[in-house]
C-alpha cells in the first residue's frame, strides 16, 4: 500500500512539474501595495498550497473542538 501511495505521489509530482513548466507566462500580482511579476504556473501552485493549508487549519481546529467535547462527555459519564 505504501508503494502504491509513493508511486501515485510521484506521478502527481511529475504532472505538477509539467503543469508549471507549460505555464511560464508572467503575470503581475498586486497585494496590499506590493507588486511583482511571477510565473502563472507558480502563482497557481502557491494559491493551491495556501488554500490547502487553510483547509488543514480549519480541519485541525474542528478535530480539536470535537476531541474536547468528547473528553467532557466521557468525564461526565465517569462521574455518574
C-alpha positions as CSV (number, residue, x, y, z in Angstrom):
1,X,0.0,0.0,0.0
2,X,2.9,2.3,0.8
3,X,4.5,1.7,-2.6
4,X,1.2,2.4,-4.4
5,X,0.9,5.7,-2.5
6,X,4.5,6.6,-3.3
7,X,4.0,5.9,-7.0
8,X,0.8,7.9,-7.1
9,X,2.6,10.8,-5.3
10,X,5.5,10.7,-7.8
11,X,3.1,10.7,-10.8
12,X,1.3,13.7,-9.3
13,X,4.6,15.4,-8.8
14,X,5.6,14.9,-12.4
15,X,2.3,16.2,-13.6
16,X,2.7,19.2,-11.4
17,X,6.2,19.9,-12.8
18,X,4.8,19.6,-16.3
19,X,2.0,22.0,-15.4
20,X,4.3,24.6,-14.0
21,X,6.7,24.2,-17.0
22,X,3.9,24.7,-19.5
23,X,2.5,27.8,-17.8
24,X,5.5,30.1,-17.8
25,X,3.7,33.3,-18.9
26,X,4.4,36.0,-16.3
27,X,1.5,37.8,-14.6
28,X,1.6,40.9,-12.4
29,X,0.4,40.4,-8.9
30,X,-0.7,43.2,-6.5
31,X,-1.2,42.5,-2.9
32,X,-1.5,45.2,-0.2
33,X,0.6,47.7,-2.1
34,X,3.2,45.1,-3.1
35,X,3.5,44.5,-6.8
36,X,5.6,42.0,-8.7
37,X,5.8,39.7,-11.7
38,X,5.6,35.9,-11.2
39,X,5.1,32.9,-13.5
40,X,1.5,31.9,-13.9
41,X,2.1,28.2,-13.0
42,X,4.0,29.1,-9.8
43,X,1.2,31.6,-8.9
44,X,-1.4,28.9,-9.3
45,X,0.7,26.4,-7.3
46,X,1.2,28.8,-4.4
47,X,-2.5,29.6,-4.4
48,X,-3.4,25.9,-4.3
49,X,-1.0,25.3,-1.4
50,X,-2.3,28.3,0.5
51,X,-5.9,27.0,0.1
52,X,-4.9,23.5,1.2
53,X,-3.2,24.9,4.3
54,X,-6.2,27.0,5.1
55,X,-8.4,23.9,4.9
56,X,-6.0,21.9,7.0
57,X,-6.0,24.6,9.8
58,X,-9.8,24.6,9.8
59,X,-9.9,20.8,10.0
60,X,-7.4,20.7,12.8
61,X,-9.4,23.3,14.8
62,X,-12.6,21.2,14.3
63,X,-10.9,18.0,15.3
64,X,-9.6,19.6,18.5
65,X,-13.1,21.0,19.2
66,X,-14.6,17.6,18.8
67,X,-12.0,15.9,21.0
68,X,-12.7,18.5,23.7
69,X,-16.4,17.8,23.6
70,X,-15.8,14.0,23.6
71,X,-13.5,14.4,26.6
72,X,-16.0,16.4,28.5
73,X,-18.7,13.9,27.8
74,X,-16.5,11.0,28.9
75,X,-15.7,12.8,32.2
76,X,-19.4,13.4,32.7
77,X,-20.2,9.7,32.2
78,X,-17.5,8.6,34.5
79,X,-18.8,10.8,37.3
80,X,-22.3,9.4,37.1
